[in-house]
Amino acid sequence: MRKPAYIWRVLRPESLIIPRRDGLYCPPGDFYIDPVRPVARAVITHGHADHARAGHEAVAATPETLAIMAVRYGDGFAGSVRTLAYGESIERDGVEVTLVPAGHVLGSAQVVVRWRGMTIVVSGDYKRRRDPTCPPFEPVACDVFVTEATFGLPVFRHPHDAGEIRKLLRSVEQFPERTHLVGAYALGKAQRIIRLLREAGWERTLYVHGAFERLNALYGEFGIDLGPLAPATSDAKKADFAGEIVIAPPGALADRWSRRFADPVNAFASGWMSVRARARQRAVELPLVISDHADWDELTATLAELAPGEVWITHGREEALARWAELNGLTARALALVGYEEED
């Protein structure tokens, strides 16, 4: 990828973006990216709660992310909002900000910050594989690439999504008398699982936990067809859910709520399900390794493709990815930002 001219022999990247306790801060533009505490001005990469918090005076984000924040926090989640479509730019005190797709969840964006010939891209959370619920990651040539490293170890190499969905459907066919209860996070993962099931040929009604209702409806408003859904209510008999697939938050798998189903097969869709100890800890009978984060190969391929002047690593397994970057001729530093939980 063609790299921008590296002008920062005199202009350092820290002149444009610096890590602070509240998050990544842009001094010349006087705004934060994904701040962990309320600030005057915030650019938000996506709607997960560890990146999108309520209480900021002004927020800029994609229309999808702003709608997600309104669903989660209420219409008054910020003093004012500025909608930024993908590819649209705004400028503040000479700093240009553009949002491009990150491929993480609906509305997720990388923040491209340009100033005095320097370009820094803050990825937020991202993945490189196809997702039927959001646009794919868009690489942007940059001087500094700020990346996550949630799965930044060589052991994390996620299998193809379609294979994991086939594993789920084979289990449903093998145990038609049991309910398959799939744990998935409410924003992004649940809707992606639903779309993947539809693409695999599951046309029947999918049953969903009530916690998903508003976000599922929002996905529909943005043109993501989830097909026939029904609430997994307590009014039905256990036998009514035999042979069916129910999608619920991970915490519900061990809750009294799950007792309403017919001898449930507990499944959990997460990148962490490649770690057998985690599956055992959660009493997961059918681990599904499906992640909304880049795995090791996606992380390293992205760095190799972009070949930025510097790589900054915000959170996750920073040390291993930094070492890989250095061995491949890239300058890297771990920011070790606090407050970004691993929603996956």
Phi, psi and chi 1 to 4 in degrees:
 res  aa     phi    psi   chi1   chi2   chi3   chi4
   1 MET       -  135.9  172.4  168.9  -73.2      -
   2 ARG   -66.1  128.0 -177.7 -176.4   62.3   83.0
   3 LYS   -95.7  148.1  -66.7 -176.9  -78.2 -171.9
   4 PRO   -67.9  161.7   20.8  -28.5      -      -
   5 ALA   -65.3  131.2      -      -      -      -
   6 TYR   -86.0   97.4  -65.5  122.3      -      -
   7 ILE   -94.3    0.2   60.2  145.9      -      -
   8 TRP   -93.5   33.0   34.7  -85.0      -      -
   9 ARG   -65.2  -28.1  -69.5 -175.0  178.4   89.7
  10 VAL  -110.5  -30.6  -69.5      -      -      -
  11 LEU  -103.3  108.1 -179.6   64.8      -      -
  12 ARG   -80.6  150.2  -61.5  -61.7  -58.3  163.9
  13 PRO   -56.0  -32.7  -24.6   33.4      -      -
  14 GLU   -65.0  -13.1  -67.5   82.5   -3.8      -
  15 SER   -72.0  -23.1  -58.8      -      -      -
  16 LEU  -103.4  -44.0  179.9   53.6      -      -
  17 ILE  -134.3  132.1  -61.9  -73.9      -      -
  18 ILE  -134.2  144.9   56.5  173.5      -      -
  19 PRO   -79.1  131.7   25.7  -29.8      -      -
  20 ARG  -127.5  173.0  -75.7 -173.0  172.7  177.7
  21 ARG   -58.2  -34.6 -175.1 -174.9   65.9  170.0
  22 ASP   -85.4   -6.5  -67.4  -23.5      -      -
  23 GLY   134.3 -164.9      -      -      -      -
  24 LEU   -78.9  127.1  -67.1  173.6      -      -
  25 TYR  -119.9  139.4  177.0   64.4      -      -
  26 CYS  -107.5  100.4  175.0      -      -      -
  27 PRO   -60.7  -46.8  -24.3   35.7      -      -
  28 PRO   -67.3  -27.2   20.8  -31.9      -      -
  29 GLY   -96.4  -11.9      -      -      -      -
  30 ASP    54.2   55.8 -170.3   23.6      -      -
  31 PHE  -147.1  161.7   62.0   84.3      -      -
  32 TYR  -109.8  157.6  -77.4   86.2      -      -
  33 ILE  -114.1  120.9  -61.6  172.4      -      -
  34 ASP    50.9   51.3  -70.2   -8.1      -      -
  35 PRO   -66.2  148.1   25.6  -34.4      -      -
  36 VAL   -90.4   -5.5  -61.6      -      -      -
  37 ARG  -133.8  158.3  -62.4  175.5 -177.3   82.7
  38 PRO   -58.8  133.1  -26.2   35.8      -      -
  39 VAL  -134.6  175.5  -61.8      -      -      -
  40 ALA   -71.4  -43.1      -      -      -      -
  41 ARG  -138.0  130.5  -77.2  167.9  -68.9  -83.2
  42 ALA  -137.3  137.0      -      -      -      -
  43 VAL  -106.3  126.2  180.0      -      -      -
  44 ILE  -109.9  130.0  -55.9  -60.6      -      -
  45 THR   -78.9  -36.8   61.3      -      -      -
  46 HIS  -165.3  174.1   66.1  -77.9      -      -
  47 GLY   -87.4   -0.5      -      -      -      -
  48 HIS   -63.4  144.9  -79.2  145.5      -      -
  49 ALA   -64.0  -23.5      -      -      -      -
  50 ASP   -78.7  -11.0   56.4  -27.0      -      -
  51 HIS  -114.5  -27.6  -68.9 -103.7      -      -
  52 ALA  -116.3  103.9      -      -      -      -
  53 ARG  -114.2  152.9  -67.5  170.4  166.1   84.7
  54 ALA   -83.7  162.1      -      -      -      -
  55 GLY   104.8   -3.0      -      -      -      -
  56 HIS   -73.4  151.5  -54.5  -53.9      -      -
  57 GLU   -71.3  -39.6  -67.2  179.6   24.4      -
  58 ALA  -142.4  138.1      -      -      -      -
  59 VAL  -131.1  135.4  166.7      -      -      -
  60 ALA  -117.8  134.1      -      -      -      -
  61 ALA  -167.4  174.1      -      -      -      -
  62 THR   -66.9  158.1   63.1      -      -      -
  63 PRO   -59.2  -34.9   14.6  -27.3      -      -
  64 GLU   -65.5  -44.6  -63.3   89.5  -16.6      -
  65 THR   -65.6  -40.7  -67.3      -      -      -
  66 LEU   -62.9  -39.1  -67.4  173.7      -      -
  67 ALA   -66.8  -38.5      -      -      -      -
  68 ILE   -63.7  -43.5  -71.0  166.2      -      -
  69 MET   -63.2  -37.7  -66.8  178.8   72.4      -
  70 ALA   -65.2  -39.1      -      -      -      -
  71 VAL   -65.1  -40.7  164.4      -      -      -
  72 ARG   -80.7  -36.0  -71.2 -168.9  143.8 -176.3
  73 TYR  -115.4  -11.1  -58.8  125.4      -      -
  74 GLY    99.1  161.7      -      -      -      -
  75 ASP   -63.0  -25.7  -69.3  -28.0      -      -
  76 GLY   -94.2   35.1      -      -      -      -
  77 PHE   -69.5  -16.8   65.7   85.4      -      -
  78 ALA  -145.7  159.5      -      -      -      -
  79 GLY   -63.8  -41.2      -      -      -      -
  80 SER  -151.1  158.3   64.5      -      -      -
  81 VAL  -130.9  150.4  -61.6      -      -      -
  82 ARG  -128.9  115.7  173.9   66.2  160.1   84.7
  83 THR   -80.0  129.9  -60.3      -      -      -
  84 LEU  -124.7  111.9  -86.0 -179.2      -      -
  85 ALA   -73.0  158.7      -      -      -      -
  86 TYR   -55.1  132.2  -70.0  131.9      -      -
  87 GLY    86.6  -12.7      -      -      -      -
  88 GLU   -81.9  142.7 -178.0 -177.8   -2.9      -
  89 SER  -119.4  148.4  -61.2      -      -      -
  90 ILE  -128.0  159.6   56.2  172.9      -      -
  91 GLU  -130.7  139.4 -173.4  173.9  -50.4      -
  92 ARG  -138.5  117.7  176.2  176.7  170.0   78.8
  93 ASP    51.3   42.5  -64.9  -23.9      -      -
  94 GLY    86.0   -5.7      -      -      -      -
  95 VAL   -96.2  123.8  177.9      -      -      -
  96 GLU   -97.3  133.1 -178.9 -175.4  -88.3      -
  97 VAL  -122.2  128.1  174.5      -      -      -
  98 THR  -131.2  141.8  -51.0      -      -      -
  99 LEU  -106.5  133.0  -58.6 -176.1      -      -
 100 VAL  -130.6  156.5  -61.0      -      -      -
 101 PRO   -59.8  143.6  -25.3   35.0      -      -
 102 ALA  -111.0  -14.8      -      -      -      -
 103 GLY    72.8   16.7      -      -      -      -
 104 HIS   -88.5  -62.4  179.1   53.0      -      -
 105 VAL  -146.4  178.0  -63.4      -      -      -
 106 LEU   -51.7  125.3  179.3   69.3      -      -
 107 GLY    82.5   -4.4      -      -      -      -
 108 SER   -66.7  143.9   61.2      -      -      -
 109 ALA  -144.3  148.2      -      -      -      -
 110 GLN   -87.0  147.2  -55.1  169.6   77.7      -
 111 VAL  -103.5  114.8 -178.4      -      -      -
 112 VAL   -97.7  115.9 -177.4      -      -      -
 113 VAL  -112.9  122.3 -175.1      -      -      -
 114 ARG  -122.9  137.8  -63.5 -175.1  173.7   97.0
 115 TRP  -162.0  124.6 -178.8   61.8      -      -
 116 ARG    51.9   40.5  -63.2 -175.0  179.5  179.8
 117 GLY    85.2   -4.0      -      -      -      -
 118 MET   -99.9  142.8  176.4  179.3  -71.0      -
 119 THR  -125.3  124.3  -59.1      -      -      -
 120 ILE  -119.5  130.0  -63.6 -179.2      -      -
 121 VAL  -110.8  122.5  174.5      -      -      -
 122 VAL  -102.1  113.3  179.7      -      -      -
 123 SER   -74.5  -25.1   70.8      -      -      -
 124 GLY    62.6 -147.5      -      -      -      -
 125 ASP   -91.2  144.7  -69.1  -23.7      -      -
 126 TYR  -155.8  165.0   68.7   99.4      -      -
 127 LYS  -146.0  163.5   64.8  178.6  179.2  -66.7
 128 ARG  -107.6  -13.9  -60.2  -58.1  -56.1  -93.4
 129 ARG   -82.2  161.7   61.7 -171.7   63.8 -156.4
 130 ARG   -63.3  142.1  173.7 -176.0  172.3  -86.4
 131 ASP  -136.5  119.4 -175.4  -29.7      -      -
 132 PRO   -70.1   -2.0   25.2  -33.1      -      -
 133 THR  -109.0   -0.4   68.8      -      -      -
 134 CYS  -157.8  157.6   65.1      -      -      -
 135 PRO   -65.8  153.2  -17.4   29.6      -      -
 136 PRO   -73.4  158.8   27.1  -35.1      -      -
 137 PHE   -53.6  135.6  177.2   96.3      -      -
 138 GLU  -114.4  110.3 -178.5  178.9  -49.8      -
 139 PRO   -68.9  138.9   22.9  -29.9      -      -
 140 VAL  -129.6  125.8  176.1      -      -      -
 141 ALA   -59.7  136.2      -      -      -      -
 142 CYS  -155.0  160.4   54.1      -      -      -
 143 ASP   -79.4  -38.2  -60.9  -66.0      -      -
 144 VAL  -131.8  129.8  178.7      -      -      -
 145 PHE  -111.2  122.7 -176.0   61.9      -      -
 146 VAL  -101.5  112.2 -174.7      -      -      -
 147 THR  -119.5  154.3  179.6      -      -      -
 148 GLU   -82.5  170.8   61.2  141.9  -43.1      -
 149 ALA  -149.5   41.9      -      -      -      -
 150 THR   -52.4  -44.3  -58.7      -      -      -
 151 PHE  -113.5   45.6  -69.3  103.0      -      -
 152 GLY   -84.5   50.7      -      -      -      -
 153 LEU  -136.3  144.9  -72.1  173.3      -      -
 154 PRO   -59.6  -20.2  -24.4   34.4      -      -
 155 VAL   -68.7  -21.4   68.1      -      -      -
 156 PHE   -92.1   96.6  -68.1  118.4      -      -
 157 ARG  -129.6  101.2  -71.9 -178.3  161.5   94.7
 158 HIS   -73.1  139.1  -56.0  -36.8      -      -
 159 PRO   -72.7  172.4   28.5  -35.0      -      -
 160 HIS   -66.8  139.0  -68.5  -64.5      -      -
 161 ASP   -57.6  -43.0  -56.6  -20.4      -      -
 162 ALA   -59.7  -36.4      -      -      -      -
 163 GLY   -66.5  -37.3      -      -      -      -
 164 GLU   -69.1  -37.4  -63.2  -59.7  -77.3      -
 165 ILE   -66.8  -39.4  -66.6  -61.6      -      -
 166 ARG   -62.2  -36.4  -75.3 -164.5  -63.0  -90.0
 167 LYS   -61.3  -41.9 -176.6  165.3   67.4  173.9
 168 LEU   -63.9  -45.4  169.8   60.5      -      -
 169 LEU   -68.8  -33.5  -66.1  178.3      -      -
 170 ARG   -64.3  -38.2  -77.7 -163.0  -59.0  -91.6
 171 SER   -66.9  -39.2 -176.8      -      -      -
 172 VAL   -61.3  -41.6  173.1      -      -      -
 173 GLU   -67.8  -35.4 -176.5  178.1   -2.7      -
 174 GLN   -74.5  -31.6 -175.0  177.6   -0.1      -
 175 PHE  -124.6   69.7  -58.3  106.0      -      -
 176 PRO   -68.1  -14.7   26.4  -35.5      -      -
 177 GLU   -88.0   -4.7   74.3  -74.8   -0.9      -
 178 ARG  -111.7  153.2  -57.4  177.2   68.1 -176.9
 179 THR   -89.1  135.8  -56.1      -      -      -
 180 HIS   -97.9  113.5  -80.6   68.4      -      -
 181 LEU  -104.1  110.1 -174.1   55.4      -      -
 182 VAL  -102.7  117.5 -179.1      -      -      -
 183 GLY   -82.1  128.4      -      -      -      -
 184 ALA  -153.5  143.3      -      -      -      -
 185 TYR   -68.0  148.6  -70.6  104.4      -      -
 186 ALA   -65.8  -34.1      -      -      -      -
 187 LEU  -107.0  112.4  171.2   57.2      -      -
 188 GLY    98.8  -61.1      -      -      -      -
 189 LYS   -67.6  -46.7 -173.4   66.2   63.9   63.7
 190 ALA   -59.6  -46.3      -      -      -      -
 191 GLN   -68.8  -35.3  -63.6   78.5   22.3      -
 192 ARG   -66.4  -42.5 -176.9  175.5  167.6 -154.7
 193 ILE   -59.9  -42.7  -66.4  -64.0      -      -
 194 ILE   -61.5  -47.2  -68.7  169.8      -      -
 195 ARG   -65.0  -39.3  -79.2  -58.8  -48.0  153.8
 196 LEU   -64.4  -37.8  -70.4  171.5      -      -
 197 LEU   -64.2  -40.7  -78.3  165.5      -      -
 198 ARG   -62.6  -43.3  -60.3  -54.4 -175.2 -161.9
 199 GLU   -66.2  -26.9  -69.4 -179.4   -8.7      -
 200 ALA   -82.7   -1.6      -      -      -      -
 201 GLY   104.5    3.5      -      -      -      -
 202 TRP   -79.7  102.6 -174.0  -85.7      -      -
 203 GLU   -99.4  -10.1  -61.4  177.9   -8.5      -
 204 ARG   -70.6  168.7  -71.6  156.3   49.0 -175.1
 205 THR   -62.3  135.3  -63.1      -      -      -
 206 LEU  -102.7  138.7  -72.8  165.3      -      -
 207 TYR  -100.1  135.3  -65.2   88.4      -      -
 208 VAL  -129.7  148.8  -64.8      -      -      -
 209 HIS   -66.3  148.6 -169.3  -78.1      -      -
 210 GLY   -60.5  -24.0      -      -      -      -
 211 ALA   -65.4  -17.4      -      -      -      -
 212 PHE   -92.7   -8.9  -64.9  164.5      -      -
 213 GLU   -57.8  -50.3 -178.2  177.7   -6.7      -
 214 ARG   -69.1  -39.3  -69.1 -169.2  -60.9  166.8
 215 LEU   -71.5  -37.1  -75.3  171.7      -      -
 216 ASN   -60.3  -42.5  -74.6  -13.2      -      -
 217 ALA   -63.6  -38.9      -      -      -      -
 218 LEU   -64.3  -41.7 -175.6   65.1      -      -
 219 TYR   -58.1  -41.4  -92.1   66.5      -      -
 220 GLY   -61.6  -38.0      -      -      -      -
 221 GLU   -64.2  -28.0  -67.9  172.2   13.8      -
 222 PHE   -96.5   17.8  -78.6  100.3      -      -
 223 GLY    87.3   11.9      -      -      -      -
 224 ILE   -93.9  106.4  -51.4  -61.1      -      -
 225 ASP   -81.2  113.7 -178.1   12.4      -      -
 226 LEU   -95.2   -2.8  -58.6  179.4      -      -
 227 GLY    74.5 -169.7      -      -      -      -
 228 PRO   -69.2  123.0   22.3  -31.3      -      -
 229 LEU  -124.1  153.2  -55.6  175.2      -      -
 230 ALA  -145.9  148.2      -      -      -      -
 231 PRO   -69.9  140.8   23.1  -31.5      -      -
 232 ALA   -84.7   76.7      -      -      -      -
 233 THR   -83.9  164.2   64.2      -      -      -
 234 SER   -82.0   -5.8   57.6      -      -      -
 235 ASP   -73.7  -27.8  -62.7  -24.7      -      -
 236 ALA   -76.7  157.4      -      -      -      -
 237 LYS   -84.7  157.6  -61.6  177.2 -178.9  178.7
 238 LYS   -55.4  -41.0  -76.3 -171.9  176.5 -175.9
 239 ALA   -62.7  -25.4      -      -      -      -
 240 ASP   -67.2  -23.0  -65.1  -24.3      -      -
 241 PHE   -98.7    2.6  -68.3  108.9      -      -
 242 ALA   -62.6  131.9      -      -      -      -
 243 GLY    77.1    5.3      -      -      -      -
 244 GLU  -103.5  164.7  -56.4  -65.5  -12.2      -
 245 ILE  -111.0  127.4  -61.6  174.4      -      -
 246 VAL  -119.0  133.0  176.8      -      -      -
 247 ILE  -113.4  130.6  -56.8  174.2      -      -
 248 ALA  -148.1  162.5      -      -      -      -
 249 PRO   -61.0  149.4  -20.1   31.5      -      -
 250 PRO   -53.9  -37.7  -26.5   34.8      -      -
 251 GLY   -64.5  -23.8      -      -      -      -
 252 ALA   -72.8  -19.1      -      -      -      -
 253 LEU   -63.3  -31.7  -88.8   61.8      -      -
 254 ALA  -103.9    7.8      -      -      -      -
 255 ASP   -90.7  163.2 -170.0   73.9      -      -
 256 ARG   -57.2  -27.5  -69.8  178.4   57.8 -170.7
 257 TRP   -53.9  -34.7  178.4   85.7      -      -
 258 SER   -73.8  -12.4   65.9      -      -      -
 259 ARG   -71.5  -11.7  -61.5  176.6 -171.7  173.3
 260 ARG   -77.5   -5.1   69.5 -171.6   66.1 -175.6
 261 PHE  -103.4  160.1  -56.2  111.8      -      -
 262 ALA   -81.1  104.6      -      -      -      -
 263 ASP    39.2   62.7 -171.4   17.8      -      -
 264 PRO   -63.9  142.8   23.4  -33.9      -      -
 265 VAL   -91.3  113.0  174.5      -      -      -
 266 ASN   -80.0  118.6  -82.2   -2.4      -      -
 267 ALA  -118.4  156.3      -      -      -      -
 268 PHE  -145.6  124.5 -174.7   18.5      -      -
 269 ALA   -97.9  108.5      -      -      -      -
 270 SER  -164.5  149.2  169.0      -      -      -
 271 GLY   -62.2  -26.1      -      -      -      -
 272 TRP   -72.9  -10.2  -65.0  110.9      -      -
 273 MET   -72.1   -5.2  -72.0  -62.1   97.5      -
 274 SER   -75.6  -12.8   62.3      -      -      -
 275 VAL   -95.3  108.2 -178.9      -      -      -
 276 ARG   -59.8  -35.2  -67.4 -178.9  179.9  178.3
 277 ALA   -62.1  -36.9      -      -      -      -
 278 ARG   -67.1  -39.9  -66.9 -142.6  178.7 -169.7
 279 ALA   -63.2  -41.5      -      -      -      -
 280 ARG   -66.1  -40.3  -73.0 -163.9  -60.4  -92.2
 281 GLN   -59.6  -34.7  -72.7  168.4    1.5      -
 282 ARG   -93.5    4.9  -71.3 -179.1  172.5  -92.2
 283 ALA    54.6   45.0      -      -      -      -
 284 VAL   -89.3  120.7  173.2      -      -      -
 285 GLU   -82.8  -32.1 -175.0  175.1  -12.9      -
 286 LEU  -129.6   86.8 -177.4   64.4      -      -
 287 PRO   -71.7  132.8   23.1  -29.2      -      -
 288 LEU  -117.8  112.7  -57.1  172.4      -      -
 289 VAL   -85.5   85.1 -174.6      -      -      -
 290 ILE  -130.1  118.5  -60.1  176.1      -      -
 291 SER  -124.6  148.9  176.0      -      -      -
 292 ASP   -96.6    9.4  -74.7  -30.3      -      -
 293 HIS  -114.2  153.7  -68.0  -93.6      -      -
 294 ALA   -65.3  137.5      -      -      -      -
 295 ASP   -86.7 -174.3   68.0    3.5      -      -
 296 TRP   -57.6  -46.2  175.3 -103.2      -      -
 297 ASP   -65.5  -37.7  -69.7  -27.0      -      -
 298 GLU   -68.5  -40.7  -66.8  169.4   74.2      -
 299 LEU   -61.8  -51.2  -69.3  167.9      -      -
 300 THR   -69.3  -36.5   55.7      -      -      -
 301 ALA   -64.5  -37.3      -      -      -      -
 302 THR   -65.1  -44.5  -60.8      -      -      -
 303 LEU   -63.9  -40.3  -61.3 -172.5      -      -
 304 ALA   -65.4  -39.1      -      -      -      -
 305 GLU   -67.9  -45.2  176.8 -176.7    6.5      -
 306 LEU   -76.5  -36.3  -64.4  177.2      -      -
 307 ALA    45.3   56.8      -      -      -      -
 308 PRO   -74.1  165.9   29.6  -34.7      -      -
 309 GLY   -64.8  -35.7      -      -      -      -
 310 GLU  -141.3  151.2  -70.9 -170.3   16.4      -
 311 VAL  -117.9  124.9  176.3      -      -      -
 312 TRP  -110.0  135.6  -65.8   -1.5      -      -
 313 ILE  -116.4  118.3  -53.6  167.2      -      -
 314 THR   -79.1  -49.0   56.5      -      -      -
 315 HIS  -161.0  160.2   61.6  -74.4      -      -
 316 GLY   111.0 -141.8      -      -      -      -
 317 ARG   -90.1   71.3  -89.9   78.7 -105.8  156.7
 318 GLU   -64.0  -42.2  -57.6  104.6  -34.9      -
 319 GLU   -61.7  -45.2  -64.0   82.4    1.0      -
 320 ALA   -65.5  -42.6      -      -      -      -
 321 LEU   -68.5  -38.1 -170.9   59.2      -      -
 322 ALA   -62.3  -40.9      -      -      -      -
 323 ARG   -65.0  -42.5  179.7   60.2  176.0  160.0
 324 TRP   -59.0  -44.7 -179.6   93.5      -      -
 325 ALA   -59.8  -45.6      -      -      -      -
 326 GLU   -63.6  -39.7  -68.8  166.2   -2.7      -
 327 LEU   -67.0  -20.4  -69.9  173.4      -      -
 328 ASN  -107.5   23.0  -74.6  -89.6      -      -
 329 GLY    80.2   17.2      -      -      -      -
 330 LEU  -110.1  135.0  -60.8  174.0      -      -
 331 THR   -75.5  128.7  -59.5      -      -      -
 332 ALA  -136.1  150.0      -      -      -      -
 333 ARG  -144.3  143.6   61.7 -179.2  -73.9 -159.4
 334 ALA   -95.3  124.0      -      -      -      -
 335 LEU   -85.8  -26.2  -57.1 -176.7      -      -
 336 ALA    51.2   49.1      -      -      -      -
 337 LEU   -67.6  141.5  -62.9 -177.3      -      -
 338 VAL  -102.1  142.1  175.9      -      -      -
 339 GLY   110.9   -4.1      -      -      -      -
 340 TYR  -103.4   97.9  -60.9   98.8      -      -
 341 GLU   -75.3  162.3  -54.6  -60.8  -30.7      -
 342 GLU   -92.9   87.8  -67.0  160.5   -4.7      -
 343 GLU   -60.2  -25.2  179.8  140.9   -5.8      -
 344 ASP   -79.5      - -160.8   12.5      -      -
